[in-house]
Amino acid sequence: MDLAFFIPACFALNLTFGPSNLLALTHGAERGIRFAFLAALARLTVFAPMIAASALGLGLLLTVSAAAFTAVKLAGAAYLVWIGIKLLRTRPDNHALGRPAPSLARAARREGLVALGNPKAILIFAAFFPQFVRPESYWPDYALLGGLFLALEACAVTAYATAGRFAARLAASRMHWLQRASGATMVGFGLLLLLARAPARTAA
């Protein structure tokens, strides 16, 4: 197993700008780096069984079943659009002193549901990890790669949360515009997810 190739390639995937990292950016801007990291633990909690499922081969279900892929895709897209609309409706007075938003429980729920509603995540685990797994040590290798992915994901969360906090400090009086920009981007991610197609099945 060549970790010298896996780690940078995996971290590039972790850093890819998508709805989950947008949430870390937004939560970091709203409530700070520690808050965003704690909320993102829900994402890691969802990703861990996804990695286990891909190791068991269940990721193939989303590849071979158009109905399963479409169901997950529609649910995920609808949730992203719903979050985006909520952020777009943010008012300037929502950030007045004494009215923090959102709560940690709500932020964690967002993180978990966004991770769960993205069919591409388990497909990445099912397609990317096996390239670095040795057949003679399949389970130990998969466990190691999964642990590295989660650790690198935590690093990516911290990076995005830090960027969000920095942006918020630069424009403290314009926080509602940052949230609205995040909302518009989230709606865009939802619409793009609707266009996602399941990977084509390999011919026998």
N, C-alpha and C positions, 0 to 999 in steps of 0.2 A: 504494500500500500504506500503510495507516494504522497505523503502529507505536504511536501513542498509544493505540489501542484494543487492539492485539494484545498488547503487553507486560503490562498489568495482567490481561487475561483469561487469558493463558498462565500467568502466575505464580500466579494463583488455582488453575489446574489442577495446577501443580507442587506447590503447598502442600497439596492435598487429602490428607487422612489416609487412607492405604491401606497395603497390605502392604509396599510398598517403603519408604515413609517410616517405617513402624513398625520396619523393620530398621535404618534409620539411627538412630532413637531408641534402640533396644536396643544397637546396636554402640557408640554414643556413651556410653551408660551403662556398658557393660562395659569398653571399652578407650580411650575418649577421642575427641575430635573429629577429630584427624588420622587415626586408625585408621578411623573411620567413613567419612571422606571418601575415603580410599584404597580401601576396600572398595567404595564406591559408584561408583568409576570403572568397575567391571564393568557396572553398570547403564547408565551412559552409553554404554559400548561396545556394548551390546545395542540401545539405543535408536537409535543412529546408523544402522545398516542398516535398522531398522524405518522410520525416516523416509524413507530412500531408497526402500524398497519401496513405501511409500504414494505417493511421488511418481511411481513407475512404474505405479501403479494396482493393485498386487498386494493392497492392502488390501481391494479389492472381493471378493477370494476368500473372506474370512471373512464377508462380507455375503451373498454369493449361495450359499455352500456351507454348509449346516447341518452336514454331517459334519465339515468342517474346523474350524468354530467349536467344535463339541462336543468334538472330539479335543483341541484346545488347552485348552479350558476344563476338561476332566476332569483332564488332566495337571497344569495349574496348581493346581487345587483340591486334588488329592492331595498335591502338594508343600507347599502352605501348611499343610495339616492335619498333615503329617509334621513340619515345622519346629515347629509349635505344640506338638505332643505332646513333642518333644525339650525345648523350653523349659519346659513344664509339669513335666517330671520333674527339673528342676534341684534340686539339694540345697544346703543352706546351706554345706557344706564345699567346694563347687566353687569358691568364691571366696576360699579361704584363700590366704595369701601363697605365691607360688611356683607357683600353679596358674592362670595366666591362661587365659581362654577367651573366644571361640574364636580360632583362628589367623587371620591375614589371608587366607590362601588359602581357608580354609573360609568366612569372611565374604564374600569376593568371589564365591565360587561361589554362595552363597545369593542375593546381590544379582542376579547375572546370571540365575539360573534363575527367580527370582520375576518379574523383568522380562519374560523370554522366555515365561513361562507365563501371561501376562495378555493375552487376546485383545482386551481393551478398549483397550490402548495403541495398537496399530496402527490401530484404528478411529478413535481420537481424532485421530491424525495425518492419516488419510485424510479425515475429516469437518471438522476444525477448520481446518487449514492452508489448504485451497483457498479459504476465504472471504476470505483476505488476499493471495492470489496474483494478479498481473496476467497475463492470457494472453500478452501480448506479451513478458513477461520471466519466463516460468514457472520455468525452472531456476534463474536467479540468485535470484529471490524465495524459492523453496522452500529453497534452500541457506541463505539469510539467516535465514529463519524457523526452520529446523532448528538452526542455530548458536545463535540466541537461546534456543530451547527448552532446549538442553543447558546453556547458561550459567545459565539460571534454575533448572534442575533441580539444578545444583551448589549454587546459593544455598539452595534448599530443603533439600538434604541437610545443609548446614552448620547451618541453623536447627534442624532436628530433632536432629542430633547434639549441638548445644549444649544443647538442652533436656534431652536424655537425660543428658548429663554433669552438668548442674546438679541434676537429680533424684537422680542417684546420690550426689552429694556431700551432699545433704540427708539421705539415708537410706542411708549406706554400710553399716550393719549389717543392712539389710533388702533387700539387692540381689537375693537369690533370690526375694523376693516380687514385685519389679519384673519379673524374668524370667518368672515364672509368669503375671503379668498380661499380659505381652506374648504369651506362649504361648497363653493363652485367647483373646486378641483375634485372633491369627493363625489359630487354628482357626475362629473366627467368620468371618473374611474368606474362608477356604476354602469354608465352607458357603454363604456369600453368592454366591461365584463360581459355585457349582453352579446357582444360581437365575438366573444371567444368561442373557439370550436374545440371539440374534443380531438385529441391526436388520432390520426388515421390508423386503423388497424393494419398490422403488417400482413401482407399476403402470405398464405400458407405455401 
